[in-house]
Amino acid sequence: KEYKKCVKILDCIIQEADDYVETWYLLAFCLCKLEKFTNAQECINNVNMLIKKQKITNEEFLSGTVEL
């Protein structure tokens, strides 16, 4: 039930600023927990795009994204 609330909050954050990788990652995580895998995959695609664009090299973050 809390994941649904989180999705609403994260959606609001993304509407304000859609270039935060962490926000997209958290949204993908919540959507996976809600078994909305197609939507989660779209978020992961955005995460991967932003990782390349922002040249993120944090190994823990990168491996977490792959795991999702």
TIMI-2910 file (N, C-alpha, C, CB; in pm, 1 decimal, decimal comma, always signed):
<rs>
+----------+----------+----------+----------+----------+----------+----------+----------+----------+----------+----------+----------+------+
!      n_x !      n_y !      n_z !     ca_x !     ca_y !     ca_z !      c_x !      c_y !      c_z !     cb_x !     cb_y !     cb_z ! resn !
+----------+----------+----------+----------+----------+----------+----------+----------+----------+----------+----------+----------+------+
!    +82,0 !   -119,3 !     +0,0 !     +0,0 !     +0,0 !     +0,0 !    +87,0 !   +126,7 !     +0,0 !    -93,6 !     -0,7 !   +121,0 !  Lys !
!   +195,5 !   +122,9 !    +69,6 !   +285,6 !   +238,0 !    +74,5 !   +353,9 !   +261,7 !    -59,7 !   +390,5 !   +218,3 !   +183,2 !  Glu !
!   +372,5 !   +156,3 !   -136,7 !   +435,7 !   +172,2 !   -267,7 !   +349,0 !   +258,4 !   -359,4 !   +461,1 !    +34,7 !   -332,4 !  Tyr !
!   +218,4 !   +245,4 !   -348,6 !   +128,6 !   +328,1 !   -429,8 !   +145,2 !   +475,4 !   -394,3 !    -18,4 !   +284,6 !   -410,1 !  Lys !
!   +158,5 !   +504,6 !   -266,1 !   +180,4 !   +642,6 !   -222,3 !   +313,7 !   +694,6 !   -274,9 !   +176,3 !   +652,2 !    -68,5 !  Lys !
!   +413,3 !   +608,9 !   -267,9 !   +545,6 !   +647,9 !   -316,9 !   +542,5 !   +678,4 !   -466,4 !   +647,7 !   +537,4 !   -288,3 !  Cys !
!   +470,3 !   +598,0 !   -542,0 !   +460,0 !   +620,7 !   -686,4 !   +399,9 !   +757,6 !   -713,6 !   +375,2 !   +510,6 !   -753,5 !  Val !
!   +297,5 !   +794,4 !   -640,4 !   +234,5 !   +925,8 !   -659,8 !   +333,1 !  +1038,2 !   -628,7 !   +108,8 !   +939,3 !   -570,8 !  Lys !
!   +405,8 !  +1023,4 !   -520,2 !   +503,5 !  +1126,5 !   -482,3 !   +615,2 !  +1136,5 !   -585,7 !   +562,8 !  +1096,3 !   -343,5 !  Ile !
!   +666,9 !  +1021,1 !   -626,8 !   +775,4 !  +1020,5 !   -725,4 !   +729,5 !  +1076,4 !   -859,4 !   +829,3 !   +878,9 !   -744,1 !  Leu !
!   +605,4 !  +1048,1 !   -897,6 !   +550,8 !  +1105,8 !  -1020,9 !   +550,1 !  +1258,2 !  -1013,6 !   +408,3 !  +1053,4 !  -1046,6 !  Asp !
!   +513,1 !  +1311,2 !   -898,5 !   +512,4 !  +1457,5 !   -881,1 !   +653,0 !  +1514,6 !   -893,5 !   +452,2 !  +1495,4 !   -744,4 !  Cys !
!   +748,1 !  +1446,4 !   -834,0 !   +887,5 !  +1493,1 !   -841,0 !   +935,3 !  +1491,8 !   -985,5 !   +980,1 !  +1405,0 !   -752,7 !  Ile !
!   +903,9 !  +1386,3 !  -1058,5 !   +947,0 !  +1375,4 !  -1198,0 !   +882,1 !  +1482,8 !  -1283,9 !   +913,7 !  +1236,8 !  -1253,5 !  Ile !
!   +759,0 !  +1519,5 !  -1253,7 !   +693,3 !  +1626,8 !  -1328,8 !   +765,8 !  +1759,7 !  -1309,7 !   +546,6 !  +1640,4 !  -1285,7 !  Gln !
!   +825,2 !  +1777,5 !  -1192,3 !   +898,7 !  +1901,7 !  -1164,3 !  +1039,3 !  +1899,8 !  -1223,2 !   +906,8 !  +1925,0 !  -1014,1 !  Glu !
!  +1104,7 !  +1784,6 !  -1213,2 !  +1242,3 !  +1771,6 !  -1262,8 !  +1264,2 !  +1626,4 !  -1301,6 !  +1347,5 !  +1818,0 !  -1155,4 !  Ala !
!  +1277,4 !  +1601,1 !  -1430,3 !  +1287,1 !  +1463,2 !  -1477,9 !  +1429,6 !  +1417,2 !  -1505,3 !  +1206,2 !  +1447,7 !  -1602,0 !  Asp !
!  +1527,6 !  +1487,6 !  -1449,4 !  +1666,4 !  +1450,5 !  -1476,2 !  +1738,8 !  +1393,3 !  -1354,0 !  +1741,6 !  +1570,6 !  -1526,9 !  Asp !
!  +1662,7 !  +1352,3 !  -1252,3 !  +1722,0 !  +1289,9 !  -1134,9 !  +1715,8 !  +1138,0 !  -1149,8 !  +1649,6 !  +1335,7 !  -1005,4 !  Tyr !
!  +1831,8 !  +1078,0 !  -1165,1 !  +1841,0 !   +934,2 !  -1186,3 !  +1780,6 !   +858,8 !  -1068,2 !  +1987,2 !   +892,2 !  -1207,6 !  Val !
!  +1807,7 !   +906,0 !   -948,1 !  +1760,1 !   +837,1 !   -829,1 !  +1607,8 !   +830,3 !   -824,2 !  +1812,7 !   +905,8 !   -704,8 !  Glu !
!  +1542,9 !   +935,2 !   -869,1 !  +1396,3 !   +937,5 !   -867,9 !  +1340,9 !   +832,4 !   -962,4 !  +1343,5 !  +1076,6 !   -906,5 !  Thr !
!  +1396,9 !   +825,1 !  -1081,9 !  +1353,1 !   +723,5 !  -1178,6 !  +1379,0 !   +583,4 !  -1125,1 !  +1424,9 !   +742,5 !  -1313,4 !  Trp !
!  +1494,8 !   +564,7 !  -1059,0 !  +1528,7 !   +434,1 !  -1003,2 !  +1427,8 !   +393,7 !   -895,4 !  +1671,5 !   +435,8 !   -945,0 !  Tyr !
!  +1398,6 !   +485,2 !   -804,7 !  +1303,1 !   +454,9 !   -698,2 !  +1163,9 !   +426,8 !   -754,2 !  +1296,8 !   +570,4 !   -598,6 !  Leu !
!  +1125,6 !   +500,2 !   -856,7 !   +996,5 !   +475,6 !   -920,6 !   +993,6 !   +335,3 !   -982,5 !   +968,0 !   +583,0 !  -1028,6 !  Leu !
!  +1100,9 !   +297,5 !  -1049,2 !  +1108,6 !   +163,1 !  -1107,6 !  +1099,3 !    +57,2 !   -998,5 !  +1239,5 !   +145,7 !  -1187,6 !  Ala !
!  +1167,3 !    +78,6 !   -887,4 !  +1163,8 !    -16,6 !   -776,3 !  +1021,5 !    -33,0 !   -723,1 !  +1257,6 !    +29,1 !   -663,4 !  Phe !
!   +953,3 !    +78,6 !   -699,5 !   +815,6 !    +73,5 !   -649,0 !   +722,8 !     +4,8 !   -748,3 !   +764,4 !   +214,7 !   -618,8 !  Cys !
!   +739,5 !    +35,0 !   -874,0 !   +654,7 !    -27,5 !   -975,6 !   +679,2 !   -177,8 !   -984,1 !   +679,4 !    +36,8 !  -1112,0 !  Leu !
!   +803,0 !   -220,6 !   -964,4 !   +831,7 !   -364,1 !   -961,6 !   +760,4 !   -429,1 !   -843,7 !   +984,0 !   -389,5 !   -953,2 !  Cys !
!   +764,0 !   -364,5 !   -729,4 !   +695,9 !   -417,9 !   -611,5 !   +545,3 !   -428,0 !   -633,9 !   +724,9 !   -330,5 !   -489,4 !  Lys !
!   +492,4 !   -337,5 !   -716,2 !   +349,3 !   -339,0 !   -747,8 !   +319,8 !   -428,8 !   -868,7 !   +299,4 !   -195,9 !   -775,1 !  Leu !
!   +423,7 !   -494,8 !   -918,9 !   +414,9 !   -585,5 !  -1033,6 !   +366,9 !   -516,0 !  -1160,9 !   +322,1 !   -700,0 !  -1001,1 !  Glu !
!   +407,1 !   -391,8 !  -1176,8 !   +379,8 !   -315,2 !  -1299,1 !   +510,4 !   -310,3 !  -1378,2 !   +325,5 !   -168,8 !  -1266,8 !  Lys !
!   +544,1 !   -425,6 !  -1432,4 !   +676,8 !   -443,6 !  -1490,5 !   +699,5 !   -364,7 !  -1619,1 !   +699,7 !   -588,2 !  -1517,2 !  Phe !
!   +597,5 !   -345,9 !  -1699,3 !   +613,2 !   -268,4 !  -1822,4 !   +647,8 !   -123,6 !  -1788,7 !   +484,3 !   -274,7 !  -1908,1 !  Thr !
!   +575,9 !    -67,1 !  -1693,9 !   +603,9 !    +70,9 !  -1651,6 !   +740,8 !    +81,0 !  -1585,5 !   +495,2 !   +120,7 !  -1554,9 !  Asn !
!   +774,7 !    -20,5 !  -1507,8 !   +905,8 !    -21,9 !  -1443,1 !  +1017,6 !    -25,3 !  -1547,5 !   +917,8 !   -142,7 !  -1348,2 !  Ala !
!   +997,1 !   -100,9 !  -1654,0 !  +1098,1 !   -108,5 !  -1759,5 !  +1117,9 !    +26,8 !  -1827,2 !  +1058,6 !   -213,8 !  -1863,3 !  Gln !
!  +1010,7 !   +100,1 !  -1846,1 !  +1022,2 !   +234,7 !  -1903,3 !  +1107,0 !   +324,4 !  -1812,9 !   +882,1 !   +297,1 !  -1924,3 !  Glu !
!  +1087,5 !   +310,5 !  -1682,6 !  +1167,2 !   +389,6 !  -1587,9 !  +1313,7 !   +349,2 !  -1593,8 !  +1113,7 !   +372,9 !  -1444,7 !  Cys !
!  +1339,0 !   +219,1 !  -1602,0 !  +1477,4 !   +170,9 !  -1611,9 !  +1542,3 !   +222,6 !  -1739,8 !  +1482,0 !    +16,3 !  -1608,2 !  Ile !
!  +1466,2 !   +228,9 !  -1847,8 !  +1520,0 !   +285,5 !  -1971,8 !  +1561,6 !   +430,0 !  -1950,8 !  +1416,7 !   +276,2 !  -2085,3 !  Asn !
!  +1480,9 !   +505,4 !  -1876,7 !  +1516,8 !   +644,6 !  -1845,6 !  +1640,0 !   +650,3 !  -1756,0 !  +1399,0 !   +717,0 !  -1777,6 !  Asn !
!  +1648,5 !   +558,2 !  -1660,5 !  +1766,7 !   +552,1 !  -1573,7 !  +1891,4 !   +529,7 !  -1658,3 !  +1752,0 !   +439,3 !  -1467,7 !  Val !
!  +1886,5 !   +431,3 !  -1747,1 !  +2003,2 !   +400,9 !  -1830,6 !  +2041,4 !   +518,1 !  -1919,5 !  +1976,2 !   +278,3 !  -1916,4 !  Asn !
!  +1943,0 !   +587,5 !  -1973,4 !  +1969,8 !   +703,9 !  -2056,8 !  +2039,3 !   +814,1 !  -1975,1 !  +1838,5 !   +757,0 !  -2118,6 !  Met !
!  +1988,0 !   +838,3 !  -1854,4 !  +2046,6 !   +943,1 !  -1770,6 !  +2184,8 !   +904,7 !  -1718,9 !  +1954,8 !   +973,4 !  -1653,4 !  Leu !
!  +2206,9 !   +774,6 !  -1693,9 !  +2339,8 !   +729,5 !  -1651,4 !  +2442,5 !   +763,3 !  -1759,0 !  +2339,8 !   +576,9 !  -1622,3 !  Ile !
!  +2407,8 !   +736,2 !  -1883,2 !  +2498,9 !   +766,9 !  -1993,5 !  +2516,5 !   +917,4 !  -2009,9 !  +2447,5 !   +705,5 !  -2124,0 !  Lys !
!  +2404,9 !   +989,5 !  -2004,9 !  +2408,0 !  +1134,3 !  -2025,6 !  +2488,1 !  +1204,9 !  -1915,6 !  +2265,1 !  +1190,0 !  -2030,6 !  Lys !
!  +2469,5 !  +1160,1 !  -1790,9 !  +2536,2 !  +1224,7 !  -1677,6 !  +2668,5 !  +1158,5 !  -1640,1 !  +2444,7 !  +1224,5 !  -1558,0 !  Gln !
!  +2704,6 !  +1054,1 !  -1714,7 !  +2831,2 !   +982,5 !  -1695,0 !  +2848,2 !   +934,7 !  -1550,3 !  +2948,9 !  +1072,7 !  -1733,9 !  Lys !
!  +2746,8 !   +868,7 !  -1499,8 !  +2747,8 !   +817,4 !  -1362,8 !  +2830,6 !   +690,1 !  -1358,3 !  +2603,3 !   +791,2 !  -1311,4 !  Ile !
!  +2917,6 !   +680,8 !  -1258,8 !  +3005,8 !   +564,7 !  -1248,1 !  +2993,1 !   +492,9 !  -1113,7 !  +3149,2 !   +607,5 !  -1269,1 !  Thr !
!  +2898,8 !   +528,4 !  -1031,2 !  +2878,1 !   +465,2 !   -901,5 !  +2840,3 !   +318,5 !   -922,5 !  +2768,2 !   +539,7 !   -820,3 !  Asn !
!  +2930,0 !   +228,3 !   -884,9 !  +2911,3 !    +84,8 !   -912,3 !  +2788,6 !    +25,8 !   -841,8 !  +3035,4 !     +7,9 !   -870,0 !  Glu !
!  +2763,4 !    +69,0 !   -717,2 !  +2647,4 !    +16,5 !   -644,9 !  +2517,6 !    +56,2 !   -715,6 !  +2646,7 !    +67,8 !   -499,1 !  Glu !
!  +2512,6 !   +178,4 !   -760,8 !  +2393,7 !   +226,7 !   -829,9 !  +2375,1 !   +153,0 !   -963,0 !  +2403,4 !   +378,5 !   -853,6 !  Phe !
!  +2483,0 !   +137,0 !  -1035,3 !  +2477,0 !    +67,7 !  -1164,6 !  +2434,0 !    -77,9 !  -1147,2 !  +2613,4 !    +74,0 !  -1235,2 !  Leu !
!  +2488,4 !   -145,8 !  -1048,7 !  +2451,5 !   -286,7 !  -1027,6 !  +2307,3 !   -298,3 !   -979,4 !  +2546,7 !   -353,0 !   -925,8 !  Ser !
!  +2262,3 !   -203,1 !   -899,8 !  +2122,2 !   -202,9 !   -854,7 !  +2026,7 !   -186,9 !   -971,5 !  +2098,5 !    -91,0 !   -753,1 !  Gly !
!  +2064,3 !   -105,3 !  -1066,0 !  +1981,3 !    -85,0 !  -1184,4 !  +1972,7 !   -212,6 !  -1267,2 !  +2036,7 !    +29,6 !  -1269,5 !  Thr !
!  +2084,6 !   -280,5 !  -1282,2 !  +2087,1 !   -405,3 !  -1357,8 !  +2000,3 !   -510,1 !  -1286,0 !  +2233,8 !   -456,7 !  -1374,7 !  Val !
!  +2009,2 !   -512,5 !  -1154,3 !  +1931,3 !   -609,2 !  -1075,6 !  +1781,7 !   -589,5 !  -1093,5 !  +1966,9 !   -598,0 !   -928,1 !  Glu !
!  +1738,2 !   -463,5 !  -1098,4 !  +1595,6 !   -436,1 !  -1118,8 !  +1551,6 !   -488,7 !  -1252,2 !  +1565,8 !   -286,4 !  -1109,0 !  Leu !
+----------+----------+----------+----------+----------+----------+----------+----------+----------+----------+----------+----------+------+
</rs>
